[in-house]
Amino acid sequence: MSCINNKKLVIIVGGILTTNRMAHLMKKLKIGEKLFSKIIIMHEGRYPINIKNGKVEVICTNVPNVGAKAPLPLRAIGHMIQEFKKYKIILRHVKENDIVFFLGIYQPISLLSVKLRGGFSIAFGGGFDITRSVNQNKFFNVLYFFFRWSFQISMLKHFDRIILESPSVKDFFNLQKLNKKILYAHLFIPDIFALMNPFNKRDIDLAFIGAFSKEKGIIEFLKACNILKNRNVAVRRVIIYGDGVLRDHVVQYIQKNNLSTIIELQNFIDPLDMPKILNKIKLLVMPSYSEGLPNTLLEAMACGTPVLATPVGGIPDVVKEGETGFLLKSNNPEHIAERITELLSNPGLLEKVGIIASNYVRKNFNYEKALETWRKILMSCH
């Protein structure tokens, strides 16, 4: 496949390169290397990531990131320092008509420098933060929400194109006013994510995989597990994989309610181990308040792991009740516990839905299909 008009692709990464963000970056890179003769990756941090590819040049700011648990003023200062550093790098490396892909939209100074250089800016909006808290004070959290959401909308208005993973993402976040800029494309699920372990050989009854943050519904999941324990529902093994700002809260809740008899708390899964772990799970629960189109959801479906999720973001576009997965009506712990009880008592249905979900992802989220979609979109960028 020929390169796109000999244009250069520049990927600008904002924030810490978490495991999930690295996975997204590598997928974009695999698509980009088929379509561009030259790729530059700019990211924050002290050390450049190691990518062995002759087409790819990696540049880092050489400035360490401020941790998410640091006080808000310190994080704001750290963010501005990173932005001004990227501003200088962009002015040196971005040329007119280069296609510039932003991984993370909170990069206003970087976006300004791209526009000054005449680059074509694209925001990939998987999801947007609408429930994150700044501290325990409700008043400040409300102010923070309005500032954060207003800033996100303001930023999106200034990109040349906004790429969403599905139409439901646009509807969920009320982005209809940006219709003229919005296009749809998703990434792909690698072939290593496949149904390898039959349902009757799986030994993890329930699992939660994700950040320990308000928008992911981790506390609601814990409360649902407590209800299951108090009702003596036959749930022998529950594993929570992840970390985040609510970790201390999670640990305290498990200890206070004696949930360690059924719940195992683990760190984030190594990406290489993810297919194996997903093939051990009978039911993955995602009680999120806000999502785009979660990568973990698609990976689980590819592995034949049934998913019980809230219908937020792009989830309703892929999870059809009783066909490719199961949907929650609310994040209420009582409702979550009731649905878990109902589904675990019907292993035949779980197995059937898992197989259908695996076939669905293989057909609709393979590399070839994603590559063709992105080729058509990027060919139209000018």
VOGU-3710 file (C-alpha; in Angstrom, 3 decimals, decimal comma):
1> mscinnkklv> 0,000/0,000/0,000  1,503/3,333/-1,037  2,285/6,127/1,396  -0,104/9,066/1,715  1,250/11,783/-0,589  4,657/11,504/1,075  3,293/13,272/4,150  4,853/12,783/7,555  2,842/11,496/10,521  3,536/13,107/13,881
11> iivggilttn> 2,043/11,583/17,042  2,058/13,863/20,082  1,425/12,095/23,389  0,248/14,059/26,406  0,591/12,743/29,951  2,254/9,681/31,406  2,746/6,714/29,074  0,606/4,222/30,968  0,289/0,594/29,856  -3,078/1,340/28,226
21> rmahlmkklk> -1,755/4,435/26,451  1,276/2,508/25,193  -1,052/-0,152/23,779  -2,999/2,538/21,913  0,205/4,132/20,671  1,552/0,826/19,324  -1,680/0,172/17,426  -1,606/3,637/15,875  2,025/3,057/14,993  1,260/-0,257/13,276
31> igeklfskii> -1,378/1,468/11,144  0,804/4,526/10,546  3,834/2,596/9,342  1,747/1,152/6,496  0,551/4,579/5,385  3,489/6,954/5,952  7,142/6,976/4,937  8,183/8,906/8,061  6,743/8,953/11,596  7,761/11,095/14,563
41> imhegrypin> 6,565/10,310/18,084  6,823/13,091/20,681  6,091/12,212/24,284  6,605/13,492/27,788  9,049/12,064/30,297  12,758/11,794/30,882  13,623/8,861/28,617  12,482/8,188/25,023  10,609/4,933/24,449  12,576/2,360/22,507
51> ikngkvevic> 11,041/1,585/19,112  13,117/-0,387/16,626  11,716/0,824/13,339  13,638/2,696/10,667  10,603/4,820/9,808  10,129/6,060/13,353  11,936/8,825/15,229  11,167/9,158/18,945  11,639/12,470/20,767  10,903/13,025/24,457
61> tnvpnvgaka> 10,714/16,267/26,423  13,366/15,087/28,903  11,132/16,485/31,653  9,713/14,047/34,264  5,932/13,891/34,637  4,245/14,994/37,854  2,308/12,114/39,415  -1,507/12,024/39,443  -1,559/12,078/43,256  0,401/15,343/43,459
71> plplraighm> -1,451/18,535/44,506  -3,423/20,176/41,702  -1,264/23,365/41,523  1,894/21,260/41,184  0,299/19,158/38,432  -0,792/22,319/36,597  2,729/23,758/36,711  4,203/20,455/35,542  1,718/20,313/32,685  2,625/23,815/31,492
81> iqefkkykii> 6,355/23,009/31,587  5,739/19,939/29,422  3,600/21,961/27,005  6,234/24,661/26,458  8,884/21,986/25,944  6,728/20,257/23,306  6,018/23,664/21,732  9,731/24,119/20,987  10,108/20,565/19,674  7,063/20,900/17,410
91> lrhvkendiv> 8,316/24,150/15,871  11,511/22,323/14,877  9,978/19,125/13,521  6,459/19,771/12,182  6,146/21,108/8,652  3,239/22,382/6,592  0,664/19,677/5,715  2,131/17,118/8,113  -0,620/15,056/9,726  -0,421/15,514/13,484
101> fflgiyqpis> -2,198/13,029/15,685  -2,873/14,023/19,315  -3,032/11,254/21,892  -4,619/13,241/24,712  -6,476/16,490/24,030  -5,160/18,509/27,011  -2,327/19,974/24,944  -3,346/23,567/24,061  0,133/24,996/23,533  1,170/21,990/21,470
111> llsvklrggf> -1,942/22,429/19,308  -1,142/26,123/18,866  2,380/25,339/17,671  1,041/22,765/15,168  -1,304/25,396/13,739  1,546/27,907/13,513  3,524/25,367/11,469  0,554/24,580/9,181  0,100/20,971/10,300  -3,226/19,141/10,027
121> siafgggfdi> -4,384/18,371/13,600  -6,426/15,307/14,541  -7,833/14,450/17,974  -8,634/10,816/18,649  -11,411/10,945/21,239  -11,818/7,529/22,768  -13,603/9,003/25,777  -13,644/12,169/27,827  -13,314/12,694/31,565  -16,650/13,863/32,940
131> trsvnqnkff> -16,760/12,331/36,429  -13,221/12,645/37,749  -12,837/14,291/41,167  -10,187/16,761/42,247  -10,610/16,222/46,000  -13,234/15,240/48,597  -14,948/18,643/48,562  -18,160/18,414/46,495  -18,263/22,156/45,742  -14,747/22,171/44,292
141> nvlyfffrws> -15,516/18,978/42,395  -18,491/20,680/40,688  -16,328/23,675/39,753  -13,604/21,336/38,517  -16,116/19,403/36,406  -17,402/22,528/34,651  -13,895/23,850/34,054  -12,632/20,520/32,772  -15,617/19,894/30,471  -15,615/23,475/29,122
151> fqismlkhfd> -11,901/23,197/28,436  -12,331/19,890/26,598  -15,086/21,273/24,366  -13,035/24,406/23,689  -10,036/22,277/22,734  -12,059/20,023/20,418  -13,337/23,042/18,488  -9,787/23,903/17,422  -8,761/20,547/15,951  -9,103/20,103/12,196
161> riilespsvk> -10,715/16,693/12,652  -12,081/14,697/15,582  -12,047/10,928/15,215  -14,413/8,975/17,450  -14,653/5,217/17,736  -18,426/5,008/17,291  -21,550/7,194/16,832  -22,725/6,499/20,386  -19,629/8,254/21,734  -20,759/11,465/20,021
171> dffnlqklnk> -24,275/11,119/21,423  -23,143/10,252/24,949  -20,903/13,320/25,178  -23,335/15,628/23,314  -20,858/16,544/20,578  -23,462/17,154/17,857  -22,285/20,771/17,446  -18,954/19,405/16,186  -20,585/17,197/13,523  -18,684/18,768/10,620
181> kilyahlfip> -15,347/17,797/12,164  -16,262/14,296/13,350  -15,262/11,094/11,570  -15,454/7,504/12,823  -12,660/4,960/13,047  -11,535/2,449/15,615  -8,327/0,610/16,287  -7,926/-3,149/16,024  -7,705/-6,090/18,391  -4,548/-8,181/17,818
191> difalmnpfn> -4,933/-11,850/16,887  -3,414/-12,954/20,220  -6,778/-12,102/21,778  -8,794/-15,201/20,957  -11,038/-17,761/22,611  -8,551/-20,404/23,788  -10,069/-21,696/27,022  -13,593/-23,214/27,112  -16,040/-21,726/29,585  -16,139/-24,789/31,859
201> krdidlafig> -12,356/-24,555/32,391  -12,448/-20,953/33,644  -11,787/-20,440/37,370  -12,310/-16,682/37,918  -16,004/-16,073/38,576  -15,881/-12,274/38,391  -13,298/-9,680/37,413  -12,858/-5,925/37,264  -10,022/-4,552/35,118  -9,264/-0,837/35,055
211> afskekgiie> -8,235/2,318/36,830  -9,327/2,789/40,425  -11,173/6,023/39,709  -14,710/7,300/40,107  -15,593/7,122/36,408  -14,778/3,401/36,242  -17,288/2,469/38,965  -14,812/0,547/41,114  -16,567/1,462/44,376  -19,943/0,344/43,022
221> flkacnilkn> -18,370/-2,968/41,988  -16,987/-3,484/45,500  -20,367/-2,723/47,068  -21,991/-5,236/44,699  -19,447/-7,874/45,758  -20,269/-7,149/49,403  -23,953/-7,699/48,683  -23,131/-11,027/46,980  -21,081/-12,125/49,994  -23,815/-11,179/52,483
231> rnvavrrvii> -26,399/-13,079/50,436  -24,149/-16,141/50,220  -24,205/-16,119/46,427  -21,892/-18,846/45,113  -19,026/-16,596/44,009  -15,780/-18,255/44,963  -13,176/-16,106/43,235  -13,214/-12,414/42,323  -10,113/-10,629/41,024  -9,650/-6,888/40,691
241> ygdgvlrdhv> -6,811/-5,830/38,389  -5,700/-2,215/38,420  -4,476/0,785/40,361  -5,230/4,483/40,695  -6,160/7,391/42,914  -8,789/5,385/44,833  -6,467/2,498/45,699  -6,383/3,308/49,435  -10,181/3,514/49,446  -10,401/0,145/47,681
251> vqyiqknnls> -8,042/-1,541/50,138  -9,878/-0,070/53,149  -13,286/-1,176/51,840  -12,062/-4,743/51,281  -10,570/-4,905/54,783  -13,545/-3,270/56,520  -16,059/-5,655/54,943  -13,926/-8,815/55,161  -14,012/-9,227/51,393  -10,495/-10,666/51,175
261> tiielqnfid> -12,065/-14,137/51,503  -13,386/-13,820/47,931  -11,540/-10,845/46,390  -7,935/-10,845/45,191  -6,429/-7,421/44,538  -3,820/-7,375/41,762  -1,903/-4,680/39,895  -2,457/-3,910/36,218  -1,961/-6,927/33,964  1,138/-7,180/31,808
271> pldmpkilnk> -0,097/-6,739/28,201  1,522/-10,038/27,196  -0,457/-11,853/29,898  -3,803/-10,207/29,118  -5,124/-12,871/26,658  -4,310/-15,663/29,104  -5,978/-13,871/32,024  -9,096/-12,978/30,041  -9,467/-16,636/29,070  -9,781/-17,506/32,776
281> ikllvmpsys> -12,705/-15,139/33,492  -16,367/-16,160/33,454  -17,789/-12,620/33,675  -16,055/-9,236/33,359  -17,940/-6,368/35,006  -17,536/-2,770/33,772  -19,858/-0,474/35,789  -18,396/2,721/34,301  -19,948/6,185/34,397  -17,966/7,331/31,376
291> eglpntllea> -16,202/5,511/28,529  -15,303/5,798/24,887  -15,103/2,329/23,389  -13,011/0,465/25,989  -10,095/-1,535/24,655  -10,426/-4,023/27,539  -14,063/-4,667/26,636  -13,169/-5,573/23,041  -10,210/-7,703/24,137  -12,438/-9,591/26,571
301> macgtpvlat> -15,084/-10,163/23,901  -12,393/-11,444/21,514  -11,376/-13,978/24,171  -14,943/-15,202/24,568  -15,291/-13,531/27,960  -18,849/-12,277/28,566  -18,999/-8,623/29,620  -21,569/-6,927/31,863  -21,293/-3,180/31,287  -23,143/0,099/31,640
311> pvggipdvvk> -24,415/1,477/28,288  -22,127/4,528/28,241  -19,985/5,955/25,440  -19,639/3,567/22,519  -20,482/0,430/24,496  -24,090/0,116/23,178  -22,721/-0,024/19,632  -20,963/-3,327/20,302  -22,675/-4,858/23,336  -26,134/-6,081/22,438
321> egetgfllks> -28,072/-7,453/25,409  -28,089/-11,237/25,428  -26,259/-11,435/22,092  -22,714/-10,061/22,326  -22,815/-9,197/26,021  -24,972/-7,823/28,796  -25,972/-4,286/29,784  -26,612/-2,764/33,199  -29,559/-0,418/33,638  -27,689/1,604/36,255
331> nnpehiaeri> -24,543/1,707/38,403  -26,590/0,884/41,501  -24,742/-1,852/43,473  -28,027/-3,686/44,188  -28,758/-3,891/40,469  -25,181/-4,939/39,662  -25,383/-7,722/42,282  -28,752/-8,911/40,938  -27,482/-9,115/37,344  -24,302/-10,926/38,406
341> tellsnpgll> -26,388/-13,470/40,347  -28,716/-13,959/37,374  -25,911/-14,429/34,854  -23,625/-16,691/36,900  -26,585/-19,008/37,457  -26,859/-19,463/33,676  -23,446/-20,697/32,451  -24,948/-21,951/29,190  -26,018/-18,441/28,246  -22,644/-16,988/29,243
351> ekvgiiasny> -20,822/-19,521/27,079  -23,108/-18,900/24,090  -22,754/-15,104/24,321  -18,976/-15,413/24,738  -18,659/-17,351/21,476  -20,858/-14,892/19,561  -18,873/-11,934/20,993  -15,568/-13,507/19,958  -16,752/-13,997/16,384  -18,135/-10,445/16,287
361> vrknfnyeka> -14,825/-8,847/17,299  -12,802/-11,023/14,911  -15,027/-9,910/12,038  -15,366/-6,200/12,855  -12,178/-5,227/14,695  -9,420/-6,923/12,731  -6,285/-5,152/11,532  -7,133/-5,170/7,822  -10,509/-3,524/8,350  -9,057/-0,864/10,663
371> letwrkilms> -6,213/-0,127/8,241  -8,582/0,457/5,321  -10,785/2,783/7,404  -7,818/4,841/8,558  -6,372/4,974/5,031  -9,571/6,500/3,684  -9,737/9,047/6,509  -6,105/10,114/6,335  -6,207/10,358/2,531  -8,914/13,011/2,944
381> ch> -6,866/15,128/5,384  -5,697/18,341/3,779
//
